[in-house]
Amino acid sequence: MLGRAKLVSNEPRIWVADDCVSPQFLDAVDEAFKSKDSHVVEKHNGRKIVARNLDFEADALWQELFQTISDLCGLEGAAPQHRQFMVTEVFGCGQDAHVDHANIDDVAAGHPIDFLNLEKQSPSRSHPRRVVPTISIILYFNAVGGIRFPNAEGIHTIAGKRGRMILFENYEDKLRPMHKTSALHYGIYFETLPKRILVLGVLANETPTMDQSGKTTKGLIYCAGTERDPLFHDNPSYDGYKRGGNTWMQTMPKQDLIITLEMTEKGTACSMVGRSVGGRELCLLECEKTAEVRSVRAEILKIVDPLKEWNVLLCRMDGQLLTDEHDPLTISECFFTGSAADRADAAGSGDVSGACGACGCLLA
């Protein structure tokens, strides 16, 4: 079910592909996660991240996914030969901003990579056998959290969405093996709401066209995560920028302030309470349900961040981020559509206390 990837940023180039993944594949993964047969790992890079990992055997649905990615990117012979792939549910305080890396020894265990020119790959400083992939890919199975690119030009935050695939480039080919500093990113997670994702990447010697022009690029799709190294896309060797150890972060990014919005209907209007993830009330507003998200966002910013000191992120109580793509939508469309039961689920299915993205977000 090939769709088209929409370019949403030019530096780095970031693409978003919605509705490209078969519902049968998404449902199969969801069904498997109802089982308790999973591998749980904890990672401490300054903060705790807990990942519940589940391995899947390669079948026709997985092969269809890999073919979809190959077609979106314009890849030749890219389907991996590994027999197992890992989907992850992640809880925790978020990630440090990082550049993705793939362990080429792990990848080579399931597929020959003799086509890969290591002189065109950017290695990790502390682990030279880990290299920056040409394309990074995240597939979301639920609308919890998202991803943020603090150095990107234009769009910075992209919300997760069921069936959404986010792809981004890590190189400008003429500057290889140097990778793009604009590809620095981090995931936005919650301590009590699981973010279910599949992390993949493409190893190649040049960046594919991504335009479905028919031109193909030799590459290999891999799935991040192994039993030995289950979270290796978040590489600690690039965490040093916060301590002044990295010269390619010219300025410190603004800290995140995540505000959860609790809505109450009042006829054609509604009232909303905005709270920090620690539960502290930060704002109280009333508006018509026909008001656009962009206008509500502007009013909230006036109250909580008049000096523009924070990167303010709005989210629903179920973990759905409200980003720039939601700005043209009405409050009714974002909070009050669907059945009353659906709305109750959205308001009460989880508590986003403890959410954070990059280190330093407001938790009070």
Secondary structure as GFF3:
##gff-version 3
##sequence-region A 1 364
A	DSSP	beta_strand	6	11	.	.	.	ID=ss1
A	DSSP	beta_strand	13	17	.	.	.	ID=ss2
A	DSSP	alpha_helix	23	32	.	.	.	ID=ss3
A	DSSP	beta_strand	39	44	.	.	.	ID=ss4
A	DSSP	beta_strand	48	57	.	.	.	ID=ss5
A	DSSP	alpha_helix	60	73	.	.	.	ID=ss6
A	DSSP	beta_strand	75	76	.	.	.	ID=ss7
A	DSSP	beta_strand	84	92	.	.	.	ID=ss8
A	DSSP	beta_strand	102	103	.	.	.	ID=ss9
A	DSSP	alpha_helix	104	108	.	.	.	ID=ss10
A	DSSP	three_ten_helix	118	120	.	.	.	ID=ss11
A	DSSP	beta_strand	130	131	.	.	.	ID=ss12
A	DSSP	beta_strand	135	140	.	.	.	ID=ss13
A	DSSP	beta_strand	146	148	.	.	.	ID=ss14
A	DSSP	beta_strand	153	154	.	.	.	ID=ss15
A	DSSP	beta_strand	157	159	.	.	.	ID=ss16
A	DSSP	beta_strand	165	169	.	.	.	ID=ss17
A	DSSP	three_ten_helix	173	175	.	.	.	ID=ss18
A	DSSP	three_ten_helix	181	183	.	.	.	ID=ss19
A	DSSP	beta_strand	186	188	.	.	.	ID=ss20
A	DSSP	beta_strand	195	204	.	.	.	ID=ss21
A	DSSP	beta_strand	217	223	.	.	.	ID=ss22
A	DSSP	three_ten_helix	236	243	.	.	.	ID=ss23
A	DSSP	beta_strand	255	266	.	.	.	ID=ss24
A	DSSP	beta_strand	269	276	.	.	.	ID=ss25
A	DSSP	beta_strand	281	288	.	.	.	ID=ss26
A	DSSP	alpha_helix	293	304	.	.	.	ID=ss27
A	DSSP	beta_strand	310	316	.	.	.	ID=ss28
A	DSSP	beta_strand	321	322	.	.	.	ID=ss29
A	DSSP	three_ten_helix	324	326	.	.	.	ID=ss30
A	DSSP	alpha_helix	331	335	.	.	.	ID=ss31
A	DSSP	alpha_helix	340	348	.	.	.	ID=ss32
###
